[in-house]
């Protein structure tokens, strides 16, 4: 394991290739190199290997540009040739000349991480600013859904056919709009760039300036329009049956109005499951300890062994190996608990799947029992329980808990196996 890399704040990013070993032999280069060293650096009086070991200066400088308060390699293309600064190769400090394309691959991965982080921050900022509008929208949607369900009870046939026609008309307008935007961008600079060449952008509006984006939208809408029209032609009898079922379902919902709010109970229980899993996972992940190991340059029998910084200077290691140091290696531990921590994490994931599946199954059985009391009632609503949903919930807990738990266990086992296989596939890649 390697110690953490040197990170310092600078007023300006480097603009040239330079290694410390090269700079230490030239006064002008060394004076420039000082700008990227820590305040503890005193000058060339100290051996170069000790300067690098004590992390007073970086081992190498690369022409860079500032981005998100970080210095990244200044990569550019000239006549199709990838360059950093004015060179296509650089010295890595070990006497090896490496191609700039290696830096390009590393910079791409770093940029993806930064852009993803910026996108997540924008989403979070939008939520903090507009959370009350989101709640208002959800309340309006809930009220509109309630009105829609009530209307379905009396106008199911008309509303279903109106919705089908409206969907066809909306898709048709979408196809027309996409074609107009596609034609309008013809001949404009940069509109013919492909989506793959543009790559991932945090500002999604950039994609609306590409012809390929509108072409993709138009093709998708055409396929959806064709599928809906074909379904309407060949499945019109099934649609009539579906309308009859919707009418009966709306009547059932009208007699069990509490079923509209019951999903909130299921959602609350799922939130508890997620909170339990997340808190347990965080506690397990943060239970690691800082592990320090002996690092040295000369031969030492204690090299690589675990050490404690508090007692290292008074131990026998410093007497037998004067150049040895007790440095941070990694976060973890060497006890049985730390070695099998990944097993506990997998067990935590398994428990999450089990509990989540149990909550979902409990909600489904409760709703099924409530509507069954409506279906089997001879005189509706006289033969129905006063509170059909609560009665069904009690029956599910009293008579079906074992069945729900066993079925959830089977699903959880299958899901955990799938997660393990996906994890192994990701690691082996």
N, C-alpha and C positions, 0 to 999 in steps of 0.2 A: 504494500500500500504506500502511496505517495502522500506527503504532507500537502496542505492546501496551497494553491498557487498564490503568488504575490499580487496584491491589488492595492493601488495607490491612486490618489487624486492628482491630476495634472492640469495645468492651465491650457495646454495645447497637445493634441495628439502627435505622435512621431510622424515625420515625413520622409524617412529614409530607412534603408536596411542597415542594421548595425548590431553586432554582438558585443558583449562586454569584453570578451577576450581581445577582440580587435580594437575596441575603443581604448582599452587600458594601455596600449602601446602608442597612442597618439594623443597629445595634450588637447588639441582642438576637439577631437571626437569625444574625449572623456569629459570635457566641459559641457558639451551638448548632452551627453549621456546622463550627467548629474540631474537634469530636469526630470528624469524618470526614476530616480532613486529615492529611498526613504531619508528622513532627516538624520538617521543614525549613520548614514554613509559619510566617512571622513576623507576618503581619497584613496589613491592607489597604493598607500603604504601597506594596506592589508592585502594579503594574498587573494587572487581572484577567486579561487575555489572557496575560500572562507566567506567572501562577500556574497557569493551565490548561495552558499549553505545557510548563511544567516538571513538570507532574503532581504538584503539591503538594496539590491538592484535586480532588475529582470535579466534573464540570460540573453534575450534577443529583443530588438526593436524591429517593427515592420511598419511601412507606410500605412497610415490609418486615417479614417475619417470619423468624426463624432456621430453617434446615433444613440438616442435614449440614455445620454450621460455615460456612454461606454465608447471605447475606441475599437473600431472594427477595421480589418484590412481594407485598404482603398483599392478595391478590385474594379477594373474597367476593361473594356474590349476595344482594341484598336485594329481595324481591318480584319476582324474575326479572330484576333489573337488575344487571349486572356492575359492581362498584365496587372501587376501591383506596382504603383509608381511608374517607372519606365523599364521594368525588368520582368522577364518571364520565369526566372528562377530566383531562389534565395538560399542563403546558407543557414542551416538550422542550428549552428553553434557547435556541432560535432564534426565539422569538416565535410558534411554531406550537402549536396546541392539538390534541393527539392523543387518540383514544379509548382507554379502558382495555382494550378487547378486543385491541388490538395487543400490550399487555403480556401478556395471557392466552395468546396463541399462543406468544410467546417463552418464557413460564414452563412451558408444557406440554412443549415440546421439552427444556428443561433438566431437568425432573422425570423424563422418560423416560430421559435419560442417567444421572441419579443412581440411579434405581431399577434400571436394568440393571447399573450398577456394583456396587450393593449385592448384587444377586442373584448376580453372578459371585463376589464376595467370600465370600458364604455357601456357595456350591458349593465353592470352594477350601478354605474352613475345614472343611467336612464331609469332604472328601477327606483333608486332613492328619490329622484325628482318627480316621477310620475306614478308612484305607488297608489295614490288615492284615485287617480284616473282609472287605473287598472281595477281597483275595487268597485268603482262606480260602473265600469263596463261589465264586470262580472254580475253585479246586481241587476243591471238592465237585461243582460242575457238570460239570467234566471227568470226574471219576470216575463220576458218575451217567450221563453220556453214553456212557462206555465200557461200563458194565454194560448199558445200554439196547441198544447195538449188538450185544453178545454175545447178549442175550435174543432180539433180532430174528432171529438166525440159526436159532433153534429154535422160537420162538413168534410168528412174524411175523403170521400171520392173526389170532390171538387178541388180540395187543397192538394191532394197527391198529384192530380193531373196538372194543376197550375204550377206546382214545383217542378215537375218534369219538363214542361214547356219553358219555364223560366231558365232552367239549367241549360237547355239546348240553345236558347237565345243568348244567354250570357257567354257561353263557350263560342258561339258564332261571332259575337262582337269581339271577344278576345282574339280570335283568329284574325279578324279584320284589322284590329289595332296593332297586333304584332307585325302583320304584313306592311302596314303603313310606316311603322317605325323602321322596319328592315329596309324598305325602299328609301326612306328619308336619309338614312345613314350612308347610302351609296355614294362613293366618291369622297367622303369626308376623311380627313387625315387620321390615321390610327384606328379607324373603324373595322379594318380587315384583320386586325390582330386576333389570333386564335385564343381560346380560353386557356389552353395548356401553356402557351407562351406567356400569357399574362400572369398565370399562377394565382396564388391565394392573396387577396387584398382585403384589408380590414374595412375599407370604405366600399360597401357593396354597390354604391351608385356608379362606380367605375365600370361595372359590367354592363350597365344600360347603354353605354356608348359603343358597344361592340355589335356588329351585325350578326355575329354567330350566336349571341345571347338571344336575340329576338327570333332568329331562325329556330333555335332549339325550343323556345316557348311555343312558337307556332306549330311545330311538328307535334309536340306533346298535346296541345289543345286539339289538333286535328284528329289524333288517335283517340282521345277521350270522346270527342264528338261522334266519331264513327262507331265506337263501341256502344255508346248510349243509344244511338239511332237503331243499330242492329238489335240491341236488347229490346227496344221498344217495339220493333216489328215482329220479332219471333217469340217474345215472351209476354205478349199483351194479355193472354189469359191468366198467366201467373200474376201479372200486376193486379188484375181484378180480384184474385184470391188474396193478394197481399193487402188490398184496400179493405176487404172484409175483415181480415185479421187485425188491421190497424183500428178499425171501428170497435171491435170487441176489446182490444187491448186498452183503448182510451176509456171505455166504460169501466174496465177493471181498475185502472188508475184513478178514475173518478170516485170509486168506492174505497180505495186505499190511498188517499192523498198523502199520507205520511211516507209512502214509498219514495216520493220525490225528494225528501230530505234525508232519507236513510243513507244514501251514498256519502253524505258528510260524516256520518259515524264511521263508516269503513275507511274513509280518507284519514280521519283522526287516528284510528288504530294503526293504519299504515305509517303515519308520521311517527307514532311512538316506536314502531319497529325500526324505522330508519334511524331515529335518534338513538335508540339502544345500540344498534349495530355501529353507528358512526362513533359514538362516545367510547365504546369498547375498543374499536379499531384504533382510535387516537391514543387511548391509554396504553394499548399494547405497543404501538409504534414509538411512543415517547418513553417507554420503559428501558430503552437502551442506555448504556453508560459509555462515557468517553474512555476509549482504550488507548493507552500510551505504550509505545514499544521503543526498544533500544536501537538507535541508528548510529553508525560509526563508519569511518573510512578505512581504517586498518582492520586486520584480522582480530576478532574478539569472540570469545566463546558465548557471550551473552547477546550477540547480535540477533535481533528479531524477537527477543523475549519481552514479555509484558513487564512494565515498570510503573512506578508511582512517582510523579514529579515532586511530591512533598518530601519523600525520603530518598530520592535518587542520589543527591549530592553526598549523603552520608553512607551510602551503601558500598559494597565491595566492588561494584561494577566500575565506578570512577577510579578506583585504585588500580584495578587490572587493565582498564581501557580508558586512559585519560581523555581521549578524543571522543568518547561516546556521549550521546545526548539522549535524553528521554523526551521524545516528541509525540505529538498526537498522531494516531494512525487512522482510526475510524470510530464510528459510533456502533456499539454492539455489546458484546460481552462473551465470556468464555464459559459461563455456567451452563448447566443442562437446560435451564429455563430459556436462556438466550439462544442456545443452539436449536431448540425446537419452537422458537417463536413463530415461525411460518406455519407450523401445524396449528397453533392456537388461532392464527388469523384465518386459516381455512375453516376451522371449526366455527369461528364467529360468522363467517360467510354462510356456512351451512345452516346455522341457527337463524340467520336473517331470512334465508329462503324458506325455511320451515315455518317460521312465524308469519311471514308475508303471505305465503300460500294458505295458511290456516285462516288468516283474517279475510282473505278474498273468498275462500270457500264458505266461511261462516256468513258473509254477506249474501252470497248467491243462494245458499240454502234458506236463509231468512226470507228473502224476497220470493223465492219459490213457494215457501210455506204460506206466505201472506196471500199470494194470488191463487194458491190452491184452495184456500178457505173461501175465496170468492167463487172459484169455478165449481166446487162441489156443493155449494149452498143451493138448496131447492128453491127457497124464496129469498131473493136478493133485495135488500140487505138484511132482512129480518133474521135469517139463519147464520149470518156472519158474526164472529166475535166483535165485541165492542172496540177492541184495539187489535186488529188482525196482525199488524206488524210486530207488536210486542209479544203477542201470543206465539207467533212463529219463531221469534228470537229465543224465547224461553224453551220451546220444544227442541230447537236446534242444539242449545246448550245441554239440555237434559238427556236427550235420546241419541244425538248424533255426534257428540264431541269426539268419541273414539274413531268413528268413520272419517270425520274431517281430519283428525290428526294423522291417521294412517295414510289417507290419500295425499295429504300435504307432505308427509315424510317421503313417499315415493317420488313426488315431483321434485322435492328438495335434493334427493340423492341424484336424480338425473341432471338437475341443473348444476350441482356441484361438479359432477363428472365433466359436464360440458365446460365449465369454467376452468377446471384443471387442464383439460385438453387444449383449450385456447391459450392458457398461460404457457404451457409447454411449447406450443406452436410458436408463440411470440418469442420465447427465450431461445428456441433452436434456430430461428431465423437470424 
